[in-house]
């Protein structure tokens, strides 16, 4: 069942009428609905195009958080074959918020890691809504070290509101774990790519998004803090999240202009949740191009390219 965001009400009304007509036709075969359904479908498509042509940063935030948006597990199922997940940080525990392991992309061995938010109450609790504890970042470091040792490219799918801020996480060294993961991402001798598929929140995202190439889905967001958190700090009022989203410049277009990211993966009209197969196809194309671009580069060249990329951020402003 399609879930609608508040600004999608015109589309929801039209598609609701289409569903009613189809239900009526199912009970009365004598009723001809084809012409009316086609007319309403055309209007719904036009309304969706108009809405998504002028999304505000806050509306993009809502799209990025859509409960039906494809998550890490969906990308693994579609893009990665021979997937072998790895568990545990070899120090304390397993953290299901970050998933990591090895598989093949188009036949080529790759290491893959990313945050998993879950898509049901049970799975969201299991994965802690994609908010990782220190163990998750230490697991990510373990996988990156293995990939580096065996000369395997690293793919990261970023989708988190931020690292888990609980007392236990802080006691076990959350800040250090994030810093170590970021450090490992920077020093890899193999190419790594990060794709922000939903939310890219704060250090929790940067820990696995410091890559040779950083891409964002068109309606994803990437920020130092959530709009609600920014509004609370700036105006002491979380209700001003819409203002914060606008002022924080968190959209893919903004960040591409600043040089923070390297490219945007287009989404179909209505967002990735409406046509996940189209997003998967675009993501596959982007990953294939990345691997082709970095094929044959030496470890020194890979490190130098990554260093120059991050040192150049902000210099042209």
N, C-alpha and C positions, 0 to 999 in steps of 0.2 A: 504494500500500500504506500502510495506516494505521500511524503511528509512535506508540507508547505511552510515556507517562512512567511513572516507577517507581511512583507512587501510584495509577496507573490499572490495576494488575495484575488486580483482580477483573473489570474490564470486558474487558481483553485476553483473559482465560481464557474468558469467555462468548462473545465474538465469535470467538475461535479455534474453539470448538466448533461455532458456526454455520457457519463456513467449511468445517469438516470434513464436516458434514452435507450441505452444498450440493455439495461435491466428490464425496461418495458417491452422491448422487442423480444427478449428471451421468454417472456410469459405470453406474448401475443404475436404469433408469427405473421399475422395479417398486417401488422403495422410496419410501414416502410420508413426507415430512419436514415438511410444512407446519405441523402442530400443534406439533411439537417446536421448530421454528425460531421460531414465534411466541412460544412460552413463553420460550425463551432470549432472544429479542430484548426481550421485556418486562422480564425480569430485568436485562438489560444496561442498558436505559434507566433503570430504577430505580436501579441501582448508580451510574450516571453522575450522576444528579441528586443523590444523597446525597453523593457525593464532592465535587461542585462547589458544594454548598451551604455547605461548611465548609472551603474551601481556606485554608491558612495563607499568610502573606506569602511564604515560601520556595517553596511550591507555585505561587503566582501568578507568581513569578519564572520558574519552569520553564515555565509556560504561555506567558509573554511571550516566552520564548526558543525556543519550539517550532519545529523546522526547517520544519514545514509551515504555519506561520502566514503569512497574507497579508502581502506586503511592498509597498513603494512601487510597484513595477511593476504589481502586481495592482490596486491602487487606480486607477492611471492608466488601465489597460486597461478597467476597469469604469465609472469615473465621469467620465473626461475624454475629450472628443472633439476632433478636429483637433489632437492633441498635437504640439507642435513643441519638441523638446528643444534646449537651448542648451549649448555646451561652452566650457570654458576660462575663465580668470580675467583674460585680457588682460595678465598680468604674468609668469607662469612656466609654467603647464601646465594640463592638464585633470585633474580629480580625479573619478573615477567613483563615489566613495563618496557624494557628493551629486549628485543628479539635479535638474535645474531646467529650466524652460521655460514655454511658454504654450499654452493650449488653451481649451476651452469647457466649462463645467459647466452643464448644462440650458440650453445656448444662450448663456450669458453668458460673456464673455471673463474669464479668470482667469490669474494667474501661479501656478505650482505648483512647490514644491521639497521635498526631503526626502532622508533617507538610504536607500540601497538596500543590503541585506545580501547579496543573492544567494541562490540556492536550489540550487546545485550547487557542486562543488569549484572548477570553472573560474570560475563567476560570482562566487563568494565571494572568490576571489583578485583578480579584476578589480575588484570593488567594495571591496576591503580590509575585508570583513566589516562594512561600514557605518561604519567609523572614518575620518572625513575628515581630510585634511591642510589646511594654510592655504589652498591653492588652491581647495578646495571651498567654504570660507566666503567667500572673495573672489568666487567665482562667484555664491554666494547673494546677496551684496551687489549685484553687478551686475544680477541679475535683479530684485531689490527696487527698485533705483533706476529701472529701466525701467518697472516696474509703477507706481511712484509718479508718474513723468513722464506716463504715459498714463492715469492714474486707473483702474487695474485692481486689483481685490482680490487678496490674496495668500493662498494656502492652503499650509500646511506639514504634511507627514507625518513625524513624529519617530520614529526607530527606530535607536538607536545605543547601544552600551555606553559610548561616550565618544569624544572626538576622539583621533586617532592620536598616541601619545606618543613617536614615533621621534625620533632626533637630528636628521635632516634637517628634519622638521616644525618642531621647536623652533628650528633655525637660521634658518628662513624666516619666523619670527614667528607661531607657532601661537596664542599667547595674544592677541596684538594682533588677529589675524584674527578670533578668536572675539569679542573685545570690539567690533570694528567691526561685525560682523554683528548682535550684540545691540543696539548703538546704532542701527543702521539700522532694525531691527525696531521699536524704540521710537519713532523719529521719523517713521515713515510717515504720510502724510496720507490713505492709503487703509486701509480695514479689513483686518486680517489675522487668520487663525484657524490655530491649531496643534492637531493631533490626535496624541497619543502612541499609536501603534498597536502598539508592542511594548515596547522599552526606551527610556527617556529618561534617558540617563546624563550627568550633570555638565554642564560648560559646552558640551560638544559638542552637547548637546540644546538648552540654553537659547539658543544662538546663533540658532536658527531657531524657538524656541518662545515668544519674548517677544511675545505677540500680544494683539490686542483680546479674543479669546476663546480659552481653552485648554481642550481636552477630552481625555479619556482613554478608551480602550477599557476595559471593565470589568476585564479581567485583565492590563492593561498595568502597568508600574511606572515610577516617575519618582523619581530620587534624585540626591544630590550625588556619590555614588560607588557602585560596585557592592557588593553584600553581601559578596563575597569580599574586595574592597579594604578595606571598612570593618572586617571581622573581623581582617584583617592589621594594621591600624593600632591597633584597640582592644585586641585580645587576642594579637596576634602569631601568629595561628593562622587561616589561611583556611578551615580545616575548620569553624569556627564561623559560617559564612555564614548558616546558618538563624537563629541568634540575632541576627545583625546585621540581617537582613531584617525581623525582628519589631520590633526596637528603633528602626530607622531610619524607620519609618512611610512606606513607599514605595508602598502600594497606592492605587488610585483613591479608595476610600472615605475613607482617612486624609487624602489631599490635598484632597479636596472639603471635608472638615470643617475643614481649616486655611485654606481660602480660596485655596489655591495654584492650583487649577483651577476651572473654571466649570461643569463638567458631566461626566457619565459616559455613554458610549455602551454600551448593553447588548450582551453577547455571548450567543450561543446556548449551551445546556448542552453542556459538553464543549469550549468555547473556540472562537475564531474559525477555527481550522484545521479543525474538523469541518464547519462550515457557513459557508464564506466568503460565500456569496450573501446570507445573513441579515445579516452584519456590513456588507456593502456597502450593503444597503438602509437600514440604520440610519444609516450614515455619510452617505449621500446626503440623508437627511431632516435630519440635523444641519447639514449644509452649506447646504441650502436655507433653513433657518430663520435661520442666521447671516446670509446674504446679504440676506434679507428684513428682518431686524432693523436692519441697518446701511444699508439703502437710503435715500438722500435725506439722510444726515448730511453736514454740511460737513466739510472737512478739519480745521478747528479742533476741531469736536465729536469727531471720531474720535480725535485726539491727546489731547484732554482726558479722554475716556472711558478710554483706555488708561493714561494717567498715574494717574488716580484709582484704577483697578483695582489697579495694582501698589503704589501707596502704601498701600492699605488692607490688604494682606496682613500678617497677624500682629497688627493693631491690636485685634482683638476677643478675642485670647487672654488 
